[in-house]
Amino acid sequence: MSSAAAKISPLDEAVSGDQAANGRAVPRPSAEELLTANINPRTGLATDYLNHFNEAIMLLEMIPDLPDCAEDFLSWQPLSYAEHFRAANFKARELAISTYETADPAIRGEFDNITRTMTSILTAVGDAMRQMQQDKSRAQLAEQATGWVKPLVTLAGGIINGSGHEADVDGIMTA
């Protein structure tokens, strides 16, 4: 077992600062509960949120072959992590939201920065597509946008799964 895997995250310990309405400490969910809910116990994040961005990517990928899909992409709306889970048919939505809110601020900050970047790109692409009249121009923009957002989804997935930038640096150094 690597030293990184052996580290205990704040989500693995009991909460000392979180208080219930009655003033008592609220215990954190167990790693087993989080895993069952598809939430990473080390980071407190769920990959299900990335489905929101993957939906936009899928629509962008369809535009070159099916130009009418541009209208479907233009109806895509950005959602925050909590908004996504509140709207999704995700059994453990409240658990996903609460573990996100109590996740390590550095991890959550890095994750939020990447998801804000993806949202900004997708929003700007939508604004630009609304100004375009030619299907060919929309198709070119869709292909470019896919190339910009897909690597960010992969990076966000790495953060969710606990690898973040360290894995990227290790991979580059060994290549």
Secondary structure, 3 states (H helix, E strand, C coil): CCHHHHCCCHHHCCCCCCECCCCCECCCCCHHHHHHCCECCCCCCEHHHHHHHHHHHHHHHHCCCCCCHHHHHHCCCCCCHHHHHHHCCCCCHHHHHHHHHCCCHHHHHHHHHHHHHHHHHHHHHHHHHHHCCCHHHHHHHHHHHHHHHHHHHHHHHHHHCCCHHHHHHHHHHHC
